[in-house]
Amino acid sequence: MKYTLMFLFLICAIVTEAQDKGPAENVVITSEKGKMHVSVGEKGELRVNVPPKDVSKFKAAKTVRYSDFGARGDGKTDDINAIAATHAFANLHSLRVKADAGATYYIGGKYLTVIIRTDTDFGNAAFIIDDTEVQRRDASVFMVGSDLKPFKLETVASLKRNQKKIDASLPGPCLITVTNANVKQYIRFGLNQNNGSSQTDIFVVDKDGNVDMNAPIIWDFDKITEITALPIDEKPLKITGGNFTTIANKAESKYTYYSRNIAIKRSNVTVEGLKHYIKGEEDHGAPYGGFISIGDCSYVTVKNSVLTGHQTYSTIGTADKPVSMGTYDLSVNRALNVSFVNCSQTNDINDSKYWGILGSNFSKNLLYDNCTLSRFDAHQGVANATIRNSTLGHMGINAIGSGLLLVENSTIRGRTFINLRSDYGSTWQGEVVIRNSVFVPANGKPISAALIGGSNSGQHDFGYTSYMPEKITIENLRINDSQHPENYQGPVIFANFNPQMRDGSYKEKFPYVKTKEVNMKNVTTASGKALRVSDNDFMFKDVKITGQ
């Protein structure tokens, strides 16, 4: 009887893309007698027929392969339809997906995002993603999604910083995203100046509304214009293997970001053993928003993976002056508890031809552990960040945010040990700890070494009070400053954050809250020169220095 019943399932193959603009195509799965086939319908939908005998076979095996749905894997035939059909069927029946050993799957520019909701093993297969001609540059190639749907919260009208509980009864642990469009923050200064972003926070609560205080609420919300709860998938999902090569776009060099990537929008995901390469970059091209793009989720780990830095291109910024465009292979936006473990990149981490590999916004609890990458970066704030057992290249550590910024057992080769981003006020409302590490200023180029870099004139409104780290602890730090300019007086803790602030006559319209205390122990220099406070003695005259 079961073989004579026909069932029709409609699965959305494009749930979301970079701007959440909605579906573009559907996958229609039928089970009718006859042959398995994958075709495109009159309205552009992907139509997949899986005969009952094949349904039974796949369910018994608990695994489907791309070749089962017609993928050639010859590196020439566009296999995107077969890949999308495979995952749609696997999602429907909760089956694993496995790429065919040794296959090379070519993916052209068609507007179709493959939705992954089950464990996937890309194995040693290769994937060629051709971006030279695409129908939608802002559509992901793969989207790791959830069956769980977000919903509005009607019971929460305001929030306070460090609030421990919200008034909500929930189906289980949820990721809460809250916005107040009436308040603008991160009002950017400089060549990419803008009018800021709506006040935003993201945090995890349990079914009773108790906030996970490891990633606390960081802003006061006097009013809330939107608040959503996204249930957290408690069952882990794993993606392993895969050798991906992007054939770079040839578009005009302007801020038209490409999102031809693997987007992770589901909590409790591990990506392991993935490799991403880039070929075909020329003297121009549009930037990329991250090949692994993690957003609106929590508890994501990328480990034992190899990425590639993108070539840097320039354009005209909002200040009508030339500016280098940020272009990323890793991105984290509105995400919590994201870890990069034992990750590296294919190109030289100290080659300034390539942009820093990571960009992030509105995130909490970011971790690099045993990584060799060109940059760690937090644009519009991170709450708590840890870099340990790692080596960072020419763009070093760039961050603004709050909580604890911990760097230990690491080698940093940037221009400063930590750069507090001046375009967002060089703010860190919390503590910085540097322990058991090595600083090679500018990768050994002649430069006056500074541990904490940044600038803030006190004349720009960033939408919040800007803070220097309240307390800085430096233990067992080696500064390799043997290469330095003439008249070098030795390294400093603080760069000259405001050269105009030389005496009490200077007035800040938006006061910059200075560091209160620096504790030092066993700081050594290759130059033999002692670590000083700053070239700007007045600005940092009230900082209490203890230890060495």
Secondary structure, 3 states (H helix, E strand, C coil): CCCCCCCEEEEECCCCCCCCCCCCCEEEEECCCCCCEEEECCCCCEEEECCHHHHHHHHHHCEEEHHHHCCCCEEEEECHHHHHHHHHHHHHHCCEEECCCCCEEEECCCCCCEEECCCEEEEEEEEEEECCCCCCCCCCCEEECCCCCCEECCCCCCECCCCCECCCCCCCCEEEEEEEEEEEECCCCCCCCCCCEEEEEEEEECCCCEECCCCCCCCCECCCCEEEEEECCCCCEEEEEEEEEEECCCCCCCCCCECCCEEECCCCEEEECCEEEEECCCCCCCCEEEEEEEEEEEEEEEECCEECCCECCEEECCCCCEEECCCEEEEEEEEEEEEEECCEECCCCCCCCECCCEEEEEEEEEEEECCEEEEEECCEEEEEEEEECCEEEEEEEEECEEEEEEEECCEECCCEEEEECHHHCCCEEEEEEEEEEEECHHHHCCCCCEEEECCCCCCCCCCCCCECCCEEEEEEEEECCCCCCCCCCCCEEECCCCCCCCCCCCCCCCCCECCCEEEEEEEEECCCCCCEEECCCCCCCCCEEEEC
